[in-house]
Amino acid sequence: MRNSVLKNQSKRLALVMAGIFAVSMTGCADTSSADTASSETTTKTASADTSSADTSAASSDNADNTADSTPAQDITLDMYFPVSVGGGPDVLISNLCDEFHSEYPNITVNPVYAGTYAETRTKVQAAIKSGNTPALALMFSIDLYSLLSMDAIYDINSFATSAEDQEWLNGFYDGFMQNSRSGDLTYGIPWQRSTIILYYNKDAYKEVGLDPEAPPKTWDELMDYSKKLTKTENGTTTRYGIQIPSDKAGYAYWMLQTFCNQQDGFNIMNDTGTEVYFNDERTIRGLEFWKSLSDAGVQAPGTTAWSTTPSDFLEQRAAMIYTTTGNLTNIKNNATFDFGTAMLPADTSYGSPTGGGNFYLFKGVPEEQTQAAYTFIKWMTSDPERVAQWSIDTGYVATRPEAYETERMKQYTADFPQALVARDQLEYGHAEFSVYDQGAVQDILDTAIESVMTGASDAKTALDNAQSQADEILAQYR
């Protein structure tokens, strides 16, 4: 299949890419918390409608170019996509697909909501095994090695052969390409990408005498601020100072990475997906500090849920939280108090893993579908205005630097500078945890974290056991 695609690449790309890609836009956010999803969907739908109106002129400018770049026959593509944060992604992704169809009337992209990132991974892998492979999907950037082990995805370099395409391919933030490449080849195209940031309640800061413009910069300050912000009434804690989600259903491994990255950039895996460093002394130290927040009573005991962390912040049950910047627009639209965002507090250095989803092109489908999927991916990610609006509507980092040079983004960030924190933190960004057999190895680490946070095990014992289990799985890939 791949040979056929590559053999005819130059001929088809000359047609498919002839009239190109500078257009309109709408954007999106995602949903995980049931108590905010309904109001957020309404808000985002209005935002998407406004976005479409703002950019309709750009769409009409390209109308003359689309006729020669659409395929000769109608093509319909199913696109799996995940949702892991607050908002209403189904409406907004659908709006984008509709807008694409208006420019490429012979190509219809049907978005298929597939649940969380983990659920999307499972569904796509099942579709591949059953012979119902999708032409494209938006999946975890950390699924790269697992997809490579299945020989399931194309490298994008094979399609981006023109000077224009290569300029597009090389135009993403380097920090987001760490989970998008293997060797010299690019397999994933960044779209809804993030770093973890600190959200803090400025009103609560004022209440306890903290400077609302000076969030904690170190681990020691994080502990100190959290103690001051924790509120107890009649023997019951009504507000914790800090909440860092640790449940297996969320992204416990991702939170642990923050404490590792903040030790001079240390990471918990190598850059080829074949080794992990779960029982390294720095990993143990990071997990012990995280647990110490609960031991000190400034974080709820046991595990805390990823899905409810934003709502716990919004309902002021937690004065500070760690979560993705992808929750930023959700929190902005629903907070009833003044809040700030900041880079994560440092130990010996600042640091955060990147996160989020990439587009992938899958093998095993007809060539014309592959080409249509490539056209859609490039359309989605090439226009600075579209990329900027997506970031505004969701809180995800705009994946291309030029998006921050657009007038709409300049105006937005001037009024809402919190939107720049995650982008600025890319200077200290590191690859998100990604290895072969991602699901199984990730579960091993998440289970170890859970056992520590619930008091069932100490950090060293849990991480020693996790290391042994992970080594057994990864040995076959070395």
C-alpha positions as CSV (number, residue, x, y, z in Angstrom):
1,M,0.0,0.0,0.0
2,R,2.7,2.5,1.0
3,N,4.7,1.9,-2.2
4,S,1.6,2.7,-4.2
5,V,1.1,5.9,-2.3
6,L,4.6,7.0,-2.6
7,K,4.9,6.0,-6.3
8,N,2.0,8.3,-7.1
9,Q,2.8,10.9,-4.5
10,S,4.1,13.7,-6.7
11,K,1.3,13.4,-9.3
12,R,-1.5,13.6,-6.7
13,L,0.1,16.1,-4.5
14,A,0.4,18.5,-7.4
15,L,-3.4,18.3,-7.7
16,V,-4.3,18.0,-4.0
17,M,-2.1,20.8,-2.9
18,A,-2.3,23.2,-5.9
19,G,-4.7,25.6,-4.4
20,I,-4.0,26.0,-0.8
21,F,-4.7,26.7,2.7
22,A,-5.0,30.0,4.3
23,V,-8.5,30.2,5.7
24,S,-11.1,30.5,8.2
25,M,-11.4,29.0,11.5
26,T,-13.2,28.0,14.5
27,G,-11.9,26.3,17.6
28,C,-12.6,24.0,20.5
29,A,-12.2,22.7,24.0
30,D,-12.8,19.3,25.5
31,T,-15.1,17.7,28.1
32,S,-14.5,15.5,31.1
33,S,-16.4,17.0,33.9
34,A,-20.2,16.5,33.7
35,D,-21.0,19.4,35.8
36,T,-19.4,21.9,33.5
37,A,-19.9,20.3,30.1
38,S,-23.4,21.6,29.4
39,S,-22.7,25.3,30.0
40,E,-19.3,25.0,28.3
41,T,-20.8,23.5,25.2
42,T,-23.2,26.4,24.9
43,T,-20.4,28.9,25.4
44,K,-18.1,27.2,22.9
45,T,-20.8,26.9,20.3
46,A,-21.3,30.6,20.4
47,S,-17.5,31.0,20.2
48,A,-17.3,28.8,17.2
49,D,-20.1,30.7,15.4
50,T,-18.3,34.0,16.1
51,S,-15.0,32.5,14.9
52,S,-16.6,31.4,11.6
53,A,-18.0,34.8,11.0
54,D,-14.6,36.5,11.7
55,T,-12.9,34.4,9.1
56,S,-15.5,34.0,6.4
57,A,-13.6,36.5,4.2
58,A,-10.5,34.4,4.3
59,S,-12.5,31.4,3.3
60,S,-13.9,33.2,0.3
61,D,-10.5,34.3,-0.7
62,N,-9.5,30.7,-1.3
63,A,-12.7,29.6,-3.0
64,D,-11.2,29.8,-6.4
65,N,-8.4,27.5,-5.4
66,T,-10.4,24.6,-4.2
67,A,-11.8,23.3,-7.4
68,D,-8.5,22.0,-8.8
69,S,-7.3,20.6,-5.4
70,T,-10.3,18.4,-4.6
71,P,-10.3,14.7,-5.7
72,A,-12.2,13.6,-8.8
73,Q,-14.5,11.4,-6.7
74,D,-16.3,12.0,-3.4
75,I,-14.3,10.8,-0.4
76,T,-15.6,10.3,3.1
77,L,-13.2,9.9,6.1
78,D,-13.9,8.9,9.7
79,M,-11.6,10.7,12.1
80,Y,-11.3,9.4,15.7
81,F,-10.6,12.0,18.2
82,P,-10.3,12.1,22.0
83,V,-11.5,14.4,24.8
84,S,-9.7,14.8,28.1
85,V,-10.5,18.2,29.5
86,G,-13.5,20.5,30.1
87,G,-15.6,21.9,27.2
88,G,-17.6,20.9,24.2
89,P,-15.3,19.4,21.5
90,D,-17.9,17.6,19.4
91,V,-19.5,20.8,18.3
92,L,-16.3,22.7,17.6
93,I,-14.5,19.8,15.8
94,S,-17.6,19.4,13.7
95,N,-17.5,23.0,12.8
96,L,-13.9,22.7,11.6
97,C,-14.8,19.6,9.5
98,D,-17.7,21.5,8.0
99,E,-15.6,24.4,7.1
100,F,-13.0,22.1,5.5
101,H,-15.8,20.5,3.5
102,S,-16.9,23.9,2.2
103,E,-13.5,24.4,0.7
104,Y,-13.0,20.8,-0.4
105,P,-16.5,19.7,-1.3
106,N,-15.4,16.3,-2.5
107,I,-14.0,15.4,0.9
108,T,-16.2,14.8,3.9
109,V,-14.5,14.3,7.3
110,N,-16.8,12.7,9.9
111,P,-15.4,13.3,13.5
112,V,-15.9,10.2,15.7
113,Y,-15.8,11.0,19.4
114,A,-13.8,8.1,20.9
115,G,-13.7,9.0,24.6
116,T,-10.5,9.6,26.5
117,Y,-7.0,9.3,24.9
118,A,-6.7,5.8,26.3
119,E,-10.1,4.8,25.0
120,T,-9.3,6.3,21.6
121,R,-6.1,4.3,21.5
122,T,-8.0,1.1,22.2
123,K,-10.7,1.8,19.6
124,V,-8.2,2.7,16.9
125,Q,-6.1,-0.3,17.5
126,A,-9.2,-2.5,17.5
127,A,-10.3,-0.9,14.2
128,I,-6.9,-1.7,12.7
129,K,-7.0,-5.3,13.8
130,S,-10.5,-5.8,12.5
131,G,-9.6,-4.4,9.0
132,N,-11.6,-1.1,9.5
133,T,-8.5,1.1,9.6
134,P,-9.3,4.9,9.6
135,A,-7.4,7.1,7.2
136,L,-6.5,9.5,10.0
137,A,-7.0,10.0,13.8
138,L,-6.2,12.4,16.5
139,M,-4.5,10.4,19.2
140,F,-2.1,10.8,22.1
141,S,1.3,12.0,20.9
142,I,2.7,9.3,23.2
143,D,1.1,6.6,21.2
144,L,3.9,7.0,18.6
145,Y,6.0,3.9,19.5
146,S,3.0,1.6,19.9
147,L,1.7,2.6,16.5
148,L,5.2,2.1,15.0
149,S,5.3,-1.4,16.5
150,M,2.1,-2.2,14.7
151,D,3.6,-0.7,11.4
152,A,0.3,1.2,11.3
153,I,1.3,4.8,10.4
154,Y,3.1,6.7,7.6
155,D,5.9,9.1,8.1
156,I,4.7,12.5,7.0
157,N,8.0,13.3,5.3
158,S,7.1,11.0,2.5
159,F,4.1,13.3,1.7
160,A,5.7,16.7,2.4
161,T,8.0,16.7,-0.6
162,S,7.5,20.2,-2.0
163,A,9.3,23.2,-0.6
164,E,6.0,24.6,0.7
165,D,5.1,21.4,2.5
166,Q,8.6,21.1,4.0
167,E,8.3,24.6,5.3
168,W,5.0,23.7,6.9
169,L,6.4,20.5,8.4
170,N,9.3,22.3,9.9
171,G,7.2,25.2,11.3
172,F,6.0,23.6,14.6
173,Y,7.4,24.4,18.0
174,D,10.4,22.1,18.6
175,G,9.1,21.2,22.0
176,F,6.1,19.5,20.5
177,M,8.1,17.6,18.0
178,Q,9.9,15.5,20.7
179,N,6.8,13.2,20.8
180,S,6.2,13.5,17.1
181,R,9.4,12.2,15.6
182,S,11.4,8.9,15.6
183,G,14.9,9.4,14.3
184,D,14.8,11.8,11.4
185,L,11.2,11.1,10.4
186,T,8.0,12.9,11.6
187,Y,5.0,10.7,12.2
188,G,2.7,12.9,14.2
189,I,1.4,16.4,13.5
190,P,0.8,18.5,16.6
191,W,-2.7,19.9,17.1
192,Q,-4.1,19.9,20.6
193,R,-0.9,20.2,22.6
194,S,-0.1,21.4,26.0
195,T,2.1,21.8,29.0
196,I,1.0,21.4,32.6
197,I,0.6,24.7,34.4
198,L,-0.3,25.9,37.9
199,Y,-3.7,27.5,38.3
200,Y,-4.2,29.6,41.5
201,N,-7.0,31.4,43.2
202,K,-6.0,35.1,43.6
203,D,-8.9,35.8,45.9
204,A,-7.7,33.0,48.2
205,Y,-4.2,34.4,48.1
206,K,-5.5,37.8,49.2
207,E,-7.6,36.2,51.9
208,V,-4.5,34.6,53.6
209,G,-2.1,37.5,53.0
210,L,-0.2,36.1,50.0
211,D,0.7,38.3,47.0
212,P,-1.7,37.4,44.2
213,E,0.9,38.3,41.6
214,A,3.6,36.1,43.1
215,P,2.7,32.4,42.8
216,P,5.2,29.8,44.3
217,K,8.4,29.4,42.4
218,T,10.0,26.5,44.2
219,W,8.9,23.2,45.9
220,D,9.5,24.8,49.3
221,E,7.3,27.7,48.4
222,L,4.6,25.4,47.1
223,M,4.5,23.6,50.4
224,D,4.5,26.9,52.4
225,Y,1.8,28.5,50.3
226,S,-0.3,25.3,50.4
227,K,-0.2,25.3,54.2
228,K,-1.4,28.9,54.3
229,L,-4.2,28.3,51.8
230,T,-5.6,25.2,53.4
231,K,-8.8,26.0,55.3
232,T,-10.3,23.9,58.1
233,E,-13.7,24.6,59.7
234,N,-15.0,22.6,62.6
235,G,-12.3,20.0,62.1
236,T,-13.1,19.5,58.5
237,T,-10.9,20.7,55.6
238,T,-13.1,22.8,53.3
239,R,-10.3,24.0,51.1
240,Y,-7.0,22.3,50.3
241,G,-4.0,24.4,49.4
242,I,-3.0,22.2,46.4
243,Q,-4.5,19.4,44.3
244,I,-2.4,17.4,41.8
245,P,-4.5,14.6,40.2
246,S,-3.2,11.1,40.9
247,D,-5.9,8.6,39.8
248,K,-5.2,5.8,37.3
249,A,-8.1,6.9,35.2
250,G,-6.3,10.3,34.7
251,Y,-2.6,11.0,34.0
252,A,-0.8,10.2,37.2
253,Y,2.4,9.4,35.3
254,W,2.3,12.8,33.7
255,M,2.1,14.6,37.0
256,L,5.0,12.5,38.3
257,Q,7.0,13.6,35.3
258,T,6.8,17.2,36.5
259,F,8.7,16.5,39.6
260,C,11.3,14.6,37.6
261,N,11.7,17.2,34.9
262,Q,12.2,19.9,37.7
263,Q,15.4,18.1,38.7
264,D,17.7,19.5,36.0
265,G,15.5,18.1,33.2
266,F,15.6,14.4,34.3
267,N,13.1,12.3,32.5
268,I,11.6,8.8,33.2
269,M,12.4,7.2,29.9
270,N,14.9,7.3,27.1
271,D,14.3,8.9,23.7
272,T,13.7,5.7,21.8
273,G,10.9,4.2,23.8
274,T,12.9,1.2,25.0
275,E,13.9,2.0,28.6
276,V,12.3,3.5,31.7
277,Y,13.9,4.9,34.9
278,F,11.1,4.3,37.4
279,N,13.4,3.5,40.3
280,D,16.0,6.2,39.7
281,E,16.6,8.1,42.9
282,R,15.2,11.3,41.2
283,T,11.9,9.6,40.4
284,I,11.7,8.3,43.9
285,R,12.4,11.8,45.3
286,G,9.8,13.3,43.1
287,L,7.1,10.9,44.2
288,E,8.0,11.3,47.8
289,F,7.7,15.1,47.6
290,W,4.3,14.7,45.9
291,K,3.1,12.3,48.7
292,S,4.5,14.8,51.3
293,L,1.8,17.3,50.3
294,S,-0.9,14.9,51.4
295,D,1.0,13.9,54.5
296,A,1.2,17.5,55.5
297,G,-2.6,17.8,55.1
298,V,-2.4,20.4,52.3
299,Q,-3.6,18.0,49.6
300,A,-6.5,15.5,50.0
301,P,-5.4,12.1,51.2
302,G,-5.4,9.1,48.8
303,T,-5.8,9.7,45.1
304,T,-7.6,12.7,43.5
305,A,-9.3,12.5,40.2
306,W,-8.2,14.1,37.0
307,S,-11.8,14.6,35.8
308,T,-12.9,16.6,38.9
309,T,-9.8,18.6,39.5
310,P,-11.0,21.6,37.4
311,S,-14.4,21.6,39.1
312,D,-12.7,21.3,42.5
313,F,-10.8,24.5,41.7
314,L,-13.8,26.3,40.3
315,E,-15.9,25.4,43.4
316,Q,-12.9,26.5,45.6
317,R,-12.3,23.2,47.2
318,A,-8.7,23.6,46.1
319,A,-6.8,26.9,46.0
320,M,-4.2,25.7,43.5
321,I,-4.2,22.9,41.0
322,Y,-1.9,21.3,38.5
323,T,-3.6,20.5,35.2
324,T,-3.2,20.9,31.5
325,T,-3.4,24.3,29.8
326,G,-6.1,22.6,27.7
327,N,-8.5,23.4,30.7
328,L,-7.7,27.1,30.5
329,T,-10.7,28.3,28.5
330,N,-13.0,26.1,30.6
331,I,-11.7,27.7,33.8
332,K,-11.7,31.2,32.3
333,N,-15.3,30.9,31.3
334,N,-16.6,29.4,34.6
335,A,-14.4,30.9,37.4
336,T,-16.4,33.2,39.7
337,F,-13.1,34.5,41.2
338,D,-9.9,36.1,40.0
339,F,-7.4,33.4,39.1
340,G,-3.8,33.3,37.8
341,T,-1.6,30.8,36.0
342,A,2.1,30.2,36.4
343,M,4.9,27.9,35.4
344,L,5.2,24.9,37.7
345,P,7.3,25.5,40.8
346,A,10.9,24.4,40.4
347,D,13.3,22.2,42.4
348,T,16.7,22.7,40.8
349,S,15.1,23.8,37.5
350,Y,11.7,24.6,35.9
351,G,10.2,21.8,33.9
352,S,7.0,20.3,32.5
353,P,6.4,17.5,30.1
354,T,4.5,18.4,27.0
355,G,1.2,16.7,26.3
356,G,-1.8,16.3,24.1
357,G,-2.7,14.9,20.7
358,N,-1.2,14.6,17.2
359,F,-2.7,13.8,13.9
360,Y,-1.6,10.5,12.4
361,L,-2.0,9.0,8.8
362,F,-2.7,5.3,8.8
363,K,-1.7,2.6,6.4
364,G,-4.1,0.1,5.0
365,V,-6.6,2.4,3.3
366,P,-7.1,3.4,-0.4
367,E,-4.5,5.9,-1.7
368,E,-7.1,8.5,-2.4
369,Q,-8.2,8.4,1.2
370,T,-4.7,8.8,2.4
371,Q,-4.2,11.8,0.2
372,A,-7.5,13.4,1.3
373,A,-6.5,12.8,5.0
374,Y,-3.1,14.5,4.4
375,T,-4.9,17.4,2.8
376,F,-7.2,17.8,5.9
377,I,-4.3,17.6,8.3
378,K,-2.3,20.2,6.5
379,W,-5.4,22.4,6.3
380,M,-6.1,22.1,10.0
381,T,-2.5,23.0,11.1
382,S,-1.0,25.3,8.5
383,D,-3.0,28.5,8.8
384,P,-1.8,30.8,11.7
385,E,-5.3,32.3,12.1
386,R,-6.9,28.9,12.5
387,V,-4.2,27.7,14.8
388,A,-4.5,30.9,16.9
389,Q,-8.3,30.6,17.1
390,W,-8.1,27.0,18.2
391,S,-5.8,28.0,21.0
392,I,-8.1,30.8,22.1
393,D,-11.1,28.6,22.1
394,T,-9.5,25.8,24.0
395,G,-6.5,26.9,26.0
396,Y,-4.2,24.5,24.2
397,V,-0.9,26.0,23.1
398,A,-0.9,27.2,19.5
399,T,1.5,24.8,17.9
400,R,3.1,27.2,15.4
401,P,5.0,30.4,16.5
402,E,3.4,32.5,13.8
403,A,0.0,32.0,15.4
404,Y,1.2,34.3,18.2
405,E,1.9,37.0,15.7
406,T,-1.7,37.2,14.5
407,E,-3.7,40.2,15.5
408,R,-6.4,38.1,17.1
409,M,-3.8,36.3,19.3
410,K,-2.0,39.5,20.2
411,Q,-5.2,41.1,21.3
412,Y,-6.4,38.0,23.2
413,T,-3.1,37.6,25.1
414,A,-2.9,41.3,25.9
415,D,-6.3,41.1,27.6
416,F,-5.6,37.6,29.0
417,P,-1.9,37.0,29.6
418,Q,-2.6,33.8,31.4
419,A,-2.8,32.3,27.9
420,L,1.0,32.7,27.4
421,V,2.2,30.7,30.4
422,A,2.0,27.3,28.8
423,R,3.7,28.5,25.6
424,D,6.5,30.2,27.6
425,Q,7.0,27.0,29.6
426,L,8.0,25.2,26.4
427,E,11.5,26.6,27.1
428,Y,11.5,24.1,29.9
429,G,9.4,21.5,28.2
430,H,10.3,17.8,27.9
431,A,8.9,14.8,26.0
432,E,5.9,13.3,27.6
433,F,6.4,9.7,28.8
434,S,6.3,7.5,25.7
435,V,7.5,3.9,25.2
436,Y,6.6,0.8,23.3
437,D,3.5,-1.0,24.6
438,Q,2.5,2.3,26.0
439,G,-0.8,1.2,27.6
440,A,0.7,-1.6,29.6
441,V,3.8,0.2,30.8
442,Q,1.9,3.3,31.7
443,D,-0.5,1.3,33.7
444,I,2.3,-0.2,35.7
445,L,3.6,3.2,36.6
446,D,0.1,4.6,37.4
447,T,-0.5,1.6,39.7
448,A,2.7,2.3,41.5
449,I,1.8,5.9,42.0
450,E,-1.6,5.0,43.3
451,S,-0.2,2.5,45.8
452,V,2.1,5.3,47.2
453,M,-0.6,8.0,47.3
454,T,-3.0,5.6,49.2
455,G,-0.3,4.6,51.7
456,A,-0.2,1.0,50.5
457,S,3.5,1.2,49.7
458,D,6.5,3.4,50.1
459,A,7.9,5.1,47.0
460,K,11.1,3.0,46.6
461,T,9.3,-0.3,47.0
462,A,6.5,0.6,44.5
463,L,8.9,2.0,41.9
464,D,11.3,-0.9,42.2
465,N,8.5,-3.2,41.5
466,A,7.3,-1.1,38.6
467,Q,10.8,-1.0,37.1
468,S,11.0,-4.8,37.1
469,Q,7.6,-5.2,35.5
470,A,8.3,-2.6,32.8
471,D,11.7,-4.1,32.0
472,E,10.1,-7.4,31.3
473,I,7.8,-5.8,28.7
474,L,10.4,-3.5,27.1
475,A,13.2,-6.1,26.8
476,Q,11.8,-7.3,23.5
477,Y,12.2,-3.9,21.9
478,R,15.9,-3.3,22.8
